[in-house]
Amino acid sequence: MTSTLYPAIPALSTSISEVIDCYDAATRMGVLQLRGLILNVARSLSEPIEETLRWGQPAYIAPKGSTLRLGPHKDASFAIFAHCQSSIITSYAQAFPGWDKLDGNRAILFDHPDQIEPERLTHLIRHALTYHTTKNANV
């Protein structure tokens, strides 16, 4: 399945497709948009990225980065999750105070795919994909 917003994005693996296909329409659309954004940011950084399942959710792992996961959330339609012991969500919230609904330092929450703002989220994704090379720098 290839998103029309991100035509160069590779097809989903069978295991990830089976998980995403179980989501309701808004969650599925939002997760696929975030997936496209993550893969495009990885490409722009020339970072290899592994797409796999972690905790039953699509997960994106770069060799020098911290894992990002996508999926439903109990308080929203879907979310992008970062490792809760990292500074990824905190740094994002400091850069864009009050812009998004957060679940502490672990996730950005979305009720509808229209809430995805690629310009802002690129900041978070870039930070996550390069986390272990930038965590001691001012990001």
Rosetta constraint file for C-alpha pairs under 8 A:
AtomPair CA 1 CA 10 HARMONIC 7.96 0.50
AtomPair CA 1 CA 11 HARMONIC 5.03 0.50
AtomPair CA 1 CA 12 HARMONIC 5.95 0.50
AtomPair CA 2 CA 6 HARMONIC 7.36 0.50
AtomPair CA 2 CA 7 HARMONIC 6.25 0.50
AtomPair CA 2 CA 8 HARMONIC 7.77 0.50
AtomPair CA 2 CA 9 HARMONIC 6.18 0.50
AtomPair CA 2 CA 10 HARMONIC 6.64 0.50
AtomPair CA 2 CA 11 HARMONIC 5.62 0.50
AtomPair CA 2 CA 12 HARMONIC 7.77 0.50
AtomPair CA 3 CA 7 HARMONIC 5.89 0.50
AtomPair CA 3 CA 9 HARMONIC 7.15 0.50
AtomPair CA 3 CA 32 HARMONIC 7.01 0.50
AtomPair CA 3 CA 33 HARMONIC 7.40 0.50
AtomPair CA 3 CA 36 HARMONIC 7.27 0.50
AtomPair CA 5 CA 33 HARMONIC 7.55 0.50
AtomPair CA 5 CA 36 HARMONIC 7.76 0.50
AtomPair CA 6 CA 36 HARMONIC 5.77 0.50
AtomPair CA 6 CA 37 HARMONIC 7.84 0.50
AtomPair CA 6 CA 40 HARMONIC 7.88 0.50
AtomPair CA 9 CA 36 HARMONIC 6.33 0.50
AtomPair CA 9 CA 39 HARMONIC 7.00 0.50
AtomPair CA 9 CA 40 HARMONIC 7.68 0.50
AtomPair CA 12 CA 16 HARMONIC 6.22 0.50
AtomPair CA 12 CA 17 HARMONIC 5.61 0.50
AtomPair CA 13 CA 17 HARMONIC 5.97 0.50
AtomPair CA 14 CA 18 HARMONIC 6.08 0.50
AtomPair CA 15 CA 19 HARMONIC 6.58 0.50
AtomPair CA 15 CA 53 HARMONIC 7.88 0.50
AtomPair CA 16 CA 20 HARMONIC 6.24 0.50
AtomPair CA 16 CA 52 HARMONIC 7.15 0.50
AtomPair CA 16 CA 53 HARMONIC 6.71 0.50
AtomPair CA 16 CA 57 HARMONIC 7.81 0.50
AtomPair CA 16 CA 58 HARMONIC 6.20 0.50
AtomPair CA 17 CA 21 HARMONIC 5.87 0.50
AtomPair CA 18 CA 22 HARMONIC 6.69 0.50
AtomPair CA 19 CA 23 HARMONIC 7.26 0.50
AtomPair CA 19 CA 56 HARMONIC 7.58 0.50
AtomPair CA 19 CA 57 HARMONIC 7.23 0.50
AtomPair CA 19 CA 58 HARMONIC 7.95 0.50
AtomPair CA 20 CA 28 HARMONIC 5.90 0.50
AtomPair CA 20 CA 31 HARMONIC 7.82 0.50
AtomPair CA 21 CA 28 HARMONIC 6.98 0.50
AtomPair CA 23 CA 27 HARMONIC 5.82 0.50
AtomPair CA 23 CA 28 HARMONIC 5.37 0.50
AtomPair CA 23 CA 72 HARMONIC 7.66 0.50
AtomPair CA 24 CA 28 HARMONIC 6.00 0.50
AtomPair CA 25 CA 29 HARMONIC 6.07 0.50
AtomPair CA 26 CA 30 HARMONIC 6.08 0.50
AtomPair CA 26 CA 77 HARMONIC 7.02 0.50
AtomPair CA 26 CA 112 HARMONIC 6.18 0.50
AtomPair CA 26 CA 113 HARMONIC 6.59 0.50
AtomPair CA 27 CA 31 HARMONIC 5.99 0.50
AtomPair CA 27 CA 71 HARMONIC 7.34 0.50
AtomPair CA 27 CA 72 HARMONIC 6.54 0.50
AtomPair CA 27 CA 77 HARMONIC 5.52 0.50
AtomPair CA 27 CA 78 HARMONIC 5.43 0.50
AtomPair CA 27 CA 112 HARMONIC 7.57 0.50
AtomPair CA 27 CA 113 HARMONIC 7.65 0.50
AtomPair CA 28 CA 32 HARMONIC 6.13 0.50
AtomPair CA 29 CA 33 HARMONIC 6.21 0.50
AtomPair CA 29 CA 113 HARMONIC 6.49 0.50
AtomPair CA 30 CA 34 HARMONIC 6.19 0.50
AtomPair CA 30 CA 78 HARMONIC 6.96 0.50
AtomPair CA 30 CA 112 HARMONIC 6.91 0.50
AtomPair CA 30 CA 113 HARMONIC 4.50 0.50
AtomPair CA 30 CA 116 HARMONIC 7.69 0.50
AtomPair CA 31 CA 35 HARMONIC 6.01 0.50
AtomPair CA 31 CA 70 HARMONIC 6.03 0.50
AtomPair CA 31 CA 71 HARMONIC 6.41 0.50
AtomPair CA 31 CA 78 HARMONIC 7.06 0.50
AtomPair CA 31 CA 79 HARMONIC 7.87 0.50
AtomPair CA 32 CA 36 HARMONIC 6.21 0.50
AtomPair CA 33 CA 37 HARMONIC 6.33 0.50
AtomPair CA 33 CA 113 HARMONIC 7.53 0.50
AtomPair CA 34 CA 38 HARMONIC 6.14 0.50
AtomPair CA 34 CA 70 HARMONIC 7.67 0.50
AtomPair CA 34 CA 80 HARMONIC 7.76 0.50
AtomPair CA 34 CA 116 HARMONIC 7.70 0.50
AtomPair CA 35 CA 39 HARMONIC 6.19 0.50
AtomPair CA 35 CA 70 HARMONIC 7.81 0.50
AtomPair CA 36 CA 40 HARMONIC 6.06 0.50
AtomPair CA 37 CA 41 HARMONIC 6.11 0.50
AtomPair CA 37 CA 118 HARMONIC 7.02 0.50
AtomPair CA 37 CA 122 HARMONIC 7.38 0.50
AtomPair CA 38 CA 42 HARMONIC 6.17 0.50
AtomPair CA 38 CA 60 HARMONIC 7.81 0.50
AtomPair CA 38 CA 122 HARMONIC 7.81 0.50
AtomPair CA 38 CA 125 HARMONIC 6.30 0.50
AtomPair CA 39 CA 43 HARMONIC 6.16 0.50
AtomPair CA 39 CA 49 HARMONIC 7.60 0.50
AtomPair CA 40 CA 44 HARMONIC 6.18 0.50
AtomPair CA 41 CA 45 HARMONIC 6.26 0.50
AtomPair CA 41 CA 122 HARMONIC 6.72 0.50
AtomPair CA 41 CA 125 HARMONIC 7.03 0.50
AtomPair CA 41 CA 126 HARMONIC 6.56 0.50
AtomPair CA 42 CA 46 HARMONIC 6.05 0.50
AtomPair CA 42 CA 47 HARMONIC 5.04 0.50
AtomPair CA 42 CA 48 HARMONIC 6.79 0.50
AtomPair CA 42 CA 49 HARMONIC 6.72 0.50
AtomPair CA 42 CA 126 HARMONIC 7.57 0.50
AtomPair CA 42 CA 129 HARMONIC 7.12 0.50
AtomPair CA 43 CA 47 HARMONIC 6.10 0.50
AtomPair CA 43 CA 48 HARMONIC 7.56 0.50
AtomPair CA 45 CA 126 HARMONIC 7.92 0.50
AtomPair CA 47 CA 62 HARMONIC 6.61 0.50
AtomPair CA 47 CA 63 HARMONIC 7.92 0.50
AtomPair CA 47 CA 129 HARMONIC 7.72 0.50
AtomPair CA 48 CA 62 HARMONIC 6.02 0.50
AtomPair CA 48 CA 63 HARMONIC 7.26 0.50
AtomPair CA 49 CA 60 HARMONIC 6.42 0.50
AtomPair CA 49 CA 61 HARMONIC 5.49 0.50
AtomPair CA 49 CA 62 HARMONIC 4.62 0.50
AtomPair CA 49 CA 63 HARMONIC 7.34 0.50
AtomPair CA 50 CA 59 HARMONIC 7.93 0.50
AtomPair CA 50 CA 60 HARMONIC 5.62 0.50
AtomPair CA 50 CA 61 HARMONIC 5.10 0.50
AtomPair CA 50 CA 62 HARMONIC 6.40 0.50
AtomPair CA 51 CA 58 HARMONIC 6.87 0.50
AtomPair CA 51 CA 59 HARMONIC 5.69 0.50
AtomPair CA 51 CA 60 HARMONIC 4.83 0.50
AtomPair CA 51 CA 61 HARMONIC 6.68 0.50
AtomPair CA 52 CA 58 HARMONIC 5.82 0.50
AtomPair CA 52 CA 59 HARMONIC 5.26 0.50
AtomPair CA 52 CA 60 HARMONIC 6.60 0.50
AtomPair CA 53 CA 57 HARMONIC 5.19 0.50
AtomPair CA 53 CA 58 HARMONIC 4.73 0.50
AtomPair CA 53 CA 59 HARMONIC 5.40 0.50
AtomPair CA 54 CA 58 HARMONIC 6.46 0.50
AtomPair CA 54 CA 59 HARMONIC 5.75 0.50
AtomPair CA 54 CA 69 HARMONIC 7.47 0.50
AtomPair CA 57 CA 69 HARMONIC 6.29 0.50
AtomPair CA 57 CA 70 HARMONIC 6.09 0.50
AtomPair CA 57 CA 71 HARMONIC 5.85 0.50
AtomPair CA 58 CA 69 HARMONIC 5.63 0.50
AtomPair CA 58 CA 70 HARMONIC 5.54 0.50
AtomPair CA 58 CA 71 HARMONIC 7.08 0.50
AtomPair CA 59 CA 67 HARMONIC 6.53 0.50
AtomPair CA 59 CA 68 HARMONIC 5.58 0.50
AtomPair CA 59 CA 69 HARMONIC 4.23 0.50
AtomPair CA 59 CA 70 HARMONIC 6.49 0.50
AtomPair CA 60 CA 67 HARMONIC 5.60 0.50
AtomPair CA 60 CA 68 HARMONIC 5.22 0.50
AtomPair CA 60 CA 69 HARMONIC 6.33 0.50
AtomPair CA 61 CA 65 HARMONIC 6.54 0.50
AtomPair CA 61 CA 66 HARMONIC 6.39 0.50
AtomPair CA 61 CA 67 HARMONIC 4.78 0.50
AtomPair CA 61 CA 68 HARMONIC 6.75 0.50
AtomPair CA 61 CA 129 HARMONIC 7.23 0.50
AtomPair CA 62 CA 66 HARMONIC 6.92 0.50
AtomPair CA 62 CA 67 HARMONIC 7.33 0.50
AtomPair CA 62 CA 129 HARMONIC 5.53 0.50
AtomPair CA 62 CA 130 HARMONIC 7.55 0.50
AtomPair CA 64 CA 129 HARMONIC 6.59 0.50
AtomPair CA 64 CA 130 HARMONIC 5.38 0.50
AtomPair CA 64 CA 131 HARMONIC 6.47 0.50
AtomPair CA 64 CA 132 HARMONIC 5.25 0.50
AtomPair CA 64 CA 133 HARMONIC 6.36 0.50
AtomPair CA 65 CA 127 HARMONIC 7.93 0.50
AtomPair CA 65 CA 128 HARMONIC 5.49 0.50
AtomPair CA 65 CA 129 HARMONIC 4.08 0.50
AtomPair CA 65 CA 130 HARMONIC 4.49 0.50
AtomPair CA 65 CA 131 HARMONIC 4.58 0.50
AtomPair CA 65 CA 132 HARMONIC 5.48 0.50
AtomPair CA 65 CA 133 HARMONIC 7.64 0.50
AtomPair CA 66 CA 82 HARMONIC 7.41 0.50
AtomPair CA 66 CA 83 HARMONIC 6.98 0.50
AtomPair CA 66 CA 128 HARMONIC 5.19 0.50
AtomPair CA 66 CA 129 HARMONIC 6.02 0.50
AtomPair CA 66 CA 130 HARMONIC 7.39 0.50
AtomPair CA 66 CA 131 HARMONIC 5.79 0.50
AtomPair CA 66 CA 132 HARMONIC 7.24 0.50
AtomPair CA 67 CA 82 HARMONIC 6.36 0.50
AtomPair CA 67 CA 83 HARMONIC 6.67 0.50
AtomPair CA 67 CA 128 HARMONIC 7.03 0.50
AtomPair CA 67 CA 129 HARMONIC 7.64 0.50
AtomPair CA 68 CA 80 HARMONIC 6.77 0.50
AtomPair CA 68 CA 81 HARMONIC 5.58 0.50
AtomPair CA 68 CA 82 HARMONIC 5.02 0.50
AtomPair CA 68 CA 83 HARMONIC 7.35 0.50
AtomPair CA 68 CA 125 HARMONIC 7.99 0.50
AtomPair CA 68 CA 128 HARMONIC 7.08 0.50
AtomPair CA 69 CA 80 HARMONIC 5.78 0.50
AtomPair CA 69 CA 81 HARMONIC 4.96 0.50
AtomPair CA 69 CA 82 HARMONIC 6.66 0.50
AtomPair CA 70 CA 78 HARMONIC 7.28 0.50
AtomPair CA 70 CA 79 HARMONIC 5.84 0.50
AtomPair CA 70 CA 80 HARMONIC 4.80 0.50
AtomPair CA 70 CA 81 HARMONIC 6.18 0.50
AtomPair CA 71 CA 78 HARMONIC 5.27 0.50
AtomPair CA 71 CA 79 HARMONIC 5.68 0.50
AtomPair CA 71 CA 80 HARMONIC 6.94 0.50
AtomPair CA 72 CA 76 HARMONIC 7.06 0.50
AtomPair CA 72 CA 77 HARMONIC 5.61 0.50
AtomPair CA 72 CA 78 HARMONIC 4.01 0.50
AtomPair CA 72 CA 79 HARMONIC 6.09 0.50
AtomPair CA 73 CA 77 HARMONIC 6.08 0.50
AtomPair CA 73 CA 78 HARMONIC 5.19 0.50
AtomPair CA 73 CA 79 HARMONIC 6.00 0.50
AtomPair CA 73 CA 109 HARMONIC 7.43 0.50
AtomPair CA 75 CA 109 HARMONIC 7.68 0.50
AtomPair CA 76 CA 109 HARMONIC 5.84 0.50
AtomPair CA 76 CA 110 HARMONIC 5.72 0.50
AtomPair CA 76 CA 111 HARMONIC 5.15 0.50
AtomPair CA 77 CA 109 HARMONIC 7.60 0.50
AtomPair CA 77 CA 110 HARMONIC 5.95 0.50
AtomPair CA 77 CA 111 HARMONIC 4.72 0.50
AtomPair CA 77 CA 112 HARMONIC 6.75 0.50
AtomPair CA 78 CA 109 HARMONIC 6.12 0.50
AtomPair CA 78 CA 110 HARMONIC 5.43 0.50
AtomPair CA 78 CA 111 HARMONIC 6.64 0.50
AtomPair CA 79 CA 107 HARMONIC 6.15 0.50
AtomPair CA 79 CA 108 HARMONIC 5.47 0.50
AtomPair CA 79 CA 109 HARMONIC 4.49 0.50
AtomPair CA 79 CA 110 HARMONIC 5.81 0.50
AtomPair CA 80 CA 107 HARMONIC 5.49 0.50
AtomPair CA 80 CA 108 HARMONIC 5.48 0.50
AtomPair CA 80 CA 109 HARMONIC 6.88 0.50
AtomPair CA 81 CA 106 HARMONIC 5.59 0.50
AtomPair CA 81 CA 107 HARMONIC 4.28 0.50
AtomPair CA 81 CA 108 HARMONIC 6.71 0.50
AtomPair CA 82 CA 86 HARMONIC 7.47 0.50
AtomPair CA 82 CA 88 HARMONIC 6.67 0.50
AtomPair CA 82 CA 89 HARMONIC 6.82 0.50
AtomPair CA 82 CA 105 HARMONIC 7.82 0.50
AtomPair CA 82 CA 106 HARMONIC 5.27 0.50
AtomPair CA 82 CA 107 HARMONIC 6.04 0.50
AtomPair CA 82 CA 128 HARMONIC 7.60 0.50
AtomPair CA 83 CA 88 HARMONIC 7.73 0.50
AtomPair CA 83 CA 106 HARMONIC 6.10 0.50
AtomPair CA 84 CA 105 HARMONIC 5.47 0.50
AtomPair CA 84 CA 106 HARMONIC 4.54 0.50
AtomPair CA 85 CA 105 HARMONIC 7.79 0.50
AtomPair CA 86 CA 105 HARMONIC 7.99 0.50
AtomPair CA 87 CA 91 HARMONIC 5.79 0.50
AtomPair CA 87 CA 105 HARMONIC 7.52 0.50
AtomPair CA 87 CA 135 HARMONIC 7.66 0.50
AtomPair CA 88 CA 92 HARMONIC 6.27 0.50
AtomPair CA 88 CA 105 HARMONIC 7.68 0.50
AtomPair CA 88 CA 124 HARMONIC 6.56 0.50
AtomPair CA 88 CA 127 HARMONIC 6.53 0.50
AtomPair CA 88 CA 128 HARMONIC 6.21 0.50
AtomPair CA 88 CA 131 HARMONIC 7.83 0.50
AtomPair CA 89 CA 93 HARMONIC 6.05 0.50
AtomPair CA 89 CA 104 HARMONIC 7.98 0.50
AtomPair CA 89 CA 105 HARMONIC 5.14 0.50
AtomPair CA 89 CA 106 HARMONIC 6.34 0.50
AtomPair CA 89 CA 107 HARMONIC 6.71 0.50
AtomPair CA 89 CA 108 HARMONIC 7.54 0.50
AtomPair CA 89 CA 124 HARMONIC 7.22 0.50
AtomPair CA 90 CA 94 HARMONIC 6.20 0.50
AtomPair CA 90 CA 105 HARMONIC 5.72 0.50
AtomPair CA 91 CA 95 HARMONIC 6.21 0.50
AtomPair CA 91 CA 139 HARMONIC 7.33 0.50
AtomPair CA 92 CA 96 HARMONIC 6.10 0.50
AtomPair CA 92 CA 123 HARMONIC 7.22 0.50
AtomPair CA 92 CA 124 HARMONIC 5.79 0.50
AtomPair CA 93 CA 97 HARMONIC 5.11 0.50
AtomPair CA 93 CA 98 HARMONIC 7.36 0.50
AtomPair CA 93 CA 99 HARMONIC 7.93 0.50
AtomPair CA 93 CA 100 HARMONIC 7.92 0.50
AtomPair CA 96 CA 100 HARMONIC 7.99 0.50
AtomPair CA 96 CA 120 HARMONIC 7.73 0.50
AtomPair CA 100 CA 108 HARMONIC 6.75 0.50
AtomPair CA 100 CA 109 HARMONIC 7.24 0.50
AtomPair CA 101 CA 108 HARMONIC 6.03 0.50
AtomPair CA 101 CA 109 HARMONIC 5.35 0.50
AtomPair CA 101 CA 110 HARMONIC 7.22 0.50
AtomPair CA 102 CA 106 HARMONIC 7.80 0.50
AtomPair CA 102 CA 107 HARMONIC 5.78 0.50
AtomPair CA 102 CA 108 HARMONIC 4.63 0.50
AtomPair CA 102 CA 109 HARMONIC 5.68 0.50
AtomPair CA 103 CA 107 HARMONIC 5.05 0.50
AtomPair CA 103 CA 108 HARMONIC 6.29 0.50
AtomPair CA 103 CA 109 HARMONIC 6.96 0.50
AtomPair CA 110 CA 115 HARMONIC 6.28 0.50
AtomPair CA 110 CA 116 HARMONIC 7.45 0.50
AtomPair CA 111 CA 115 HARMONIC 7.31 0.50
AtomPair CA 112 CA 116 HARMONIC 7.93 0.50
AtomPair CA 116 CA 121 HARMONIC 7.61 0.50
AtomPair CA 117 CA 121 HARMONIC 6.10 0.50
AtomPair CA 118 CA 122 HARMONIC 5.76 0.50
AtomPair CA 119 CA 123 HARMONIC 7.22 0.50
AtomPair CA 120 CA 124 HARMONIC 7.19 0.50
AtomPair CA 121 CA 125 HARMONIC 6.14 0.50
AtomPair CA 122 CA 126 HARMONIC 5.87 0.50
AtomPair CA 123 CA 127 HARMONIC 6.21 0.50
AtomPair CA 124 CA 128 HARMONIC 6.21 0.50
AtomPair CA 125 CA 129 HARMONIC 6.08 0.50
AtomPair CA 126 CA 130 HARMONIC 6.22 0.50
AtomPair CA 127 CA 131 HARMONIC 5.42 0.50
AtomPair CA 127 CA 134 HARMONIC 7.32 0.50
AtomPair CA 127 CA 139 HARMONIC 7.17 0.50
AtomPair CA 130 CA 134 HARMONIC 6.10 0.50
AtomPair CA 131 CA 135 HARMONIC 5.26 0.50
AtomPair CA 134 CA 138 HARMONIC 7.49 0.50
AtomPair CA 134 CA 139 HARMONIC 6.91 0.50
AtomPair CA 135 CA 139 HARMONIC 7.64 0.50
